[in-house]
Structure formats: C-alpha cells, structure tokens
C-alpha cells in the first residue's frame, strides 16, 4: 500500500539538449588548423580566407593563424544588398 497518492501525468515534461551555438574564437585569438571558430544555424557568418564550412554550417580554420572578422556587402537573389559577416584566419 502506498503512503501517498501518486501525482498525475504531464504532457510537456520533456526538454531538448542545448545546442551550444555561437562564436568560439573571437577576433585576435589564435586558431589552430581544424579549430572551430563559429557554430551557427544557417549561414549567418560566411567563411573567408583560410576557413572552410562544415555540413552543419560550422566554420573552422584550415591553417594556423589569427582570427579576423569583417563585413562585406553581398547581393542576394532578389537583387537587394545585404551586409554579411565574414571570418578570416590570417
């Protein structure tokens, strides 16, 4: 016999794991070859010089150097210009 009456059930008693997105190496920091610079959802930051992009849009360094961020005007498919962030390793 239970000494307490059991509580009811809930429909929303779940939670997903955290994503850990964002900038991992900031401007001026040293990057090794293969080190992750930005983890992102979609293509918010574009890869520049000495960087490459993974299948989940993760930007990583291809050579050793210093991280540098810059902006560039890019024309979209609809003809409008947008300012995009670009990450380089120099």
C-alpha positions, -999 to 999 in steps of 0.1 A, spaced: 0 0 0 13 34 -9 15 61 18 10 89 -7 -14 91 -36 5 93 -69 6 125 -88 -9 128 -123 9 127 -156 20 157 -177 21 161 -214 50 186 -216 76 171 -192 104 169 -217 133 192 -227 159 190 -255 196 192 -251 213 226 -255 228 235 -289 260 253 -278 259 277 -309 278 309 -312 313 323 -317 340 300 -302 371 321 -312 369 358 -312 389 384 -332 426 384 -323 427 349 -309 450 322 -322 434 295 -343 450 261 -349 443 242 -381 409 225 -377 397 245 -347 361 256 -347 356 294 -350 318 297 -353 290 272 -347 258 285 -363 223 276 -375 222 286 -412 247 308 -430 248 339 -408 286 342 -410 304 334 -442 338 316 -444 366 338 -458 404 333 -462 419 301 -447 385 290 -434 360 264 -446 325 253 -437 311 220 -425 278 204 -434 261 219 -403 274 254 -412 303 252 -387 332 274 -398 366 261 -390 402 271 -397 422 253 -424 455 269 -414 471 282 -383 468 320 -377 448 348 -361 411 352 -363 398 383 -380 361 393 -386 350 417 -413 318 428 -432 310 428 -469 281 439 -490 266 409 -508 238 410 -534 210 385 -527 189 365 -553 162 392 -552 188 420 -561 189 436 -527 222 441 -510 229 428 -475 258 433 -451 273 399 -443 298 389 -417 330 372 -429 356 354 -408 392 350 -419 423 334 -405 455 354 -412 
